[in-house]
Each structure stands twice: as C-alpha cells, then as structure tokens.
Amino acid sequence: MEDIFVARLMTSGVQSVGPDTLVEDAAELMRSHGIGSLVVTDDDNRLVGILTTTDFVDIVAKSKPKADTTVERYMTTDVVTTTAQASIVEVADTMMEHGFHHVPVVDDEEGVIGMISTTDLASYISTAEAPSPA
C-alpha cells in the first residue's frame, strides 16, 4: 500500500465545544450531526480534551447527570493526536495500540484542523484494495 498521509483522509470542519458545555448540549450536537466524538477546545482553538460516545456510556452508567453537568467533568484530557502530514499507517497503528476510533488532527499554528477515524481508514482501504477471494 502506498504511503498515504492523514490530510488526505481526515475529516475537516470538526465539531468542537468548550469545556463548560453542558453534556446534554454536547449529546444533542453529536446526535444532530451523526458524529461519535467532539473535540473540546479552549478560546484559541487549542485541544484540551475529547468527548466520545464511549464517554457517554460512562456518564449514564455512573452518574445519571443533572442538568448542570459540563463536558469538562467527563472529557478525556490526555488526548493522543496526529498531524496532517502523518502516515495513515502510523495513525492506524496508534488507533490499534490504544483502541481508539477517533484521533484529532492538530497543527501548531491553527490548533485542531480535523479528525481521522476508523471509518475514514476503512473507507480508504475498501476502495484502495480489491477484496481477497473467499
């Protein structure tokens, strides 16, 4: 397989929220956009966390949140990221190693610029290589 870079497959125009966003609002944003994660950014678009559908499983199972629960309480703050220039093989290895489905794509100047997901990788693989015979 040729060396393909993250920039070619990533989704740009990522949905983000601030750390003080209510989880109910974050859930509605994810539901209305049909997405599985939100990046949490500060006022300068710098990544401070990620909130995924898996986090919502924990939210429901552990606390049955009240109306004033914010994203900051549940977001992952030690976020593994990639760059647009990274190889998809490298990011796929990272996803497999950590069991991730989403990896934010960041730039030193612009902050969060995209998201690469297992769906993006699977979509590329399904069109790049012919299936093996059964």
N, C-alpha and C positions, 0 to 999 in steps of 0.2 A: 504494500500500500504506500502511495506517495506520502511525503511529509506535508500534511495539511495543517494550517495554523488556526487557532481558536477564532480569530477575527472573521474567518470565512463561514463559520457555523454558528457563532454566538447570536443570541437574540439581543438586539439593542432596544433602547426605549424601555428599559426595565422599570417596573413599578416599584416605588420606594415610599417609605413612611419615616416619620421621625420617631425617636424612642418614646415620646409621650403620647403616641397614638393609642387610642383605646383598642383592645383586642377585638371587640365587636366590629369596629370600623375596619380594622385590618382584614378580618374574616370576610366582610362584605366586599372589600376591594378584590381580594383573591377570588372570591366566588364570581363576582361580576365580570372579571377579566379571564376567568378559567385558567388561573395560574396556580402553581404549587408552592411558590415562595415569594417573599417580599424582602428586598434589601432594606436595612434600616440605616439611614444616613443622617449626618449632622447638617447644620446650616450651610456648610461648604461642600456638600455632596460627598463627604468622606465616609467610608463604610465604618459603621460602629456595630453592626450585627446583621443577622439574617433570621427571618421567621419563616418556618415551613409548615406544611400540613402536618408533618410529624410532631412539631411543637404543639399544634392544636390538639392532637391526641392526648398529649401530656396535660394540657390545660384542662380539658374536660375530665380526664381520669383523676387528676389530683385535686383540683380546687373548685370546680364549678364557679367560674369567676363572677364577681359582682360587676355592676355597671361601670365602675371607675377603674377597672384593671387596665394597665397600659402594656404596650408591647415590650417595653424595657424589662419587665418582670420575667418574660419567657424567652426572649430572643437569645440566640447563640452569639456570644461576643468574640470568641476565639475563631474567627472565620478564616477558612482556607480559601485563598483567591488564586486567580491566574491572570495572565496578561493576554492582550490580543495577539501578541507575537509568539505565544507558547504553542508547541506542537499539540495536536489533538491526542496523540499517543500519550504524551506526558500528562495531560489533563485526565484522560481516561484511566491511566494508572493511578492517579491521585484519587479519583472517584472510587475505584475499586478498593484501594487501600483503606479508605475511610468509610466506605459505604454511603457516599453522598450521591444525591440525584441532581444537585444544582451547585454550581461554582460561580460566584460573581467574578466578572472580568473588570479589573481596575487599571487605571492609568495614573501615573504620578501627578500629572498636571490636572486632569479632568475628574478624578475620583472614579466613581462607578460608571462604566460605559456599556456594560452588557451583562449577560448571563449565559452560561453554557450548561446544557442539561443532558441527561442521559437520552432524552428524546431527540435532541439535536444530533447526538452521536449516532444513535440507532438509525435515524433518518438518513444520515450521510452514508452509513455502512450499507443500508438496504439499497441505495441507488448506486453505490460505488463498486460493489462486488456482486457478481451473479451468485445466486444461491447454489449450494452444492447439491448434487443429485441425491435423491432419497434412497 
